[in-house]
Amino acid sequence: MHFTKIGDLVGEVEKWNPARDAPDINLQYVDLSAVCRKSKIIESVTYILGRDAPSRARQKLNTDDVIISTVRPNLN
């Protein structure tokens, strides 16, 4: 059986620090609880200032991105 690392398929993920890079910008934050378990789509976003972003908010999402949870695997 042959396995491919996910990083080889998707490339590098852009990481950033909104508290440092966009402290005064109103950002859309996607918490994992905003993902519908049945439809697998983001149902809502929370708006926060970059300076108030939680430490886990270090990746930008783009259209058609796939989100993989390591803390809530029951979301599939």
N, C-alpha and C positions, 0 to 999 in steps of 0.2 A: 504494500500500500504506500502511495506517495502522498506526502503532506506538503502544503505550501504555507509559509508564514503569511499571516494577514498583511504584514508590512510590505511584503513583496508584491501584493496585489493592489494595495491602495496608495502606496508611497508614504511620504512623510506628512504627519499631521501638524498643522500650523498651531503652535502654542503661543500664548501671549499672556500678559498680566494686565487686566483692565484697570486695576487700581493704579498702576504706574503709567500705562500707555493711553488710557482714556478716562481719567478720574472724573471729569465733568460731563461725560457723554451719557445720555440715557440709553441703556442697552436692553435688548430683549434677552432674557435669561430663560433657558429651558431646564427645568428641574425634571428629574426622571418621573416624578409623579404626574407630569403633564402628558406623558405618553399613554395612549389608550391601549389597554391590554388586548382588546379584541381586534381593533382596526390597525394597530401598530403605527398610528400617526400621532403627531404632536397636536394636542387639542387646545392648548393654551400656552401663553408665555407670560412671564412676569417682567415688568419693567423696573430696572434698577440703575442707579448711577454706578459708573465704573468703580468709583472708590468704595462702594458698598458691596461689590461683588464678592461672593464667598470664595475661599481659596481653591475650591474645586472648579471654578469657572475659568479654565485656562485654555479652552479650545473654541475655535470659531466653527459654526455650522454653516454649510452651504447647501443650496438646493440639491436634492437627490443624495445627500450624505446618508450613510447608514450609522446608526448609533448602537454601540454595543455596551451593555451594562455588565459590569463585573460584580456589582453589589446587589442587584435585583434580578438574578437569572430567571425567576419565574415569569418575567415579562416576555420571555422568548426573544 
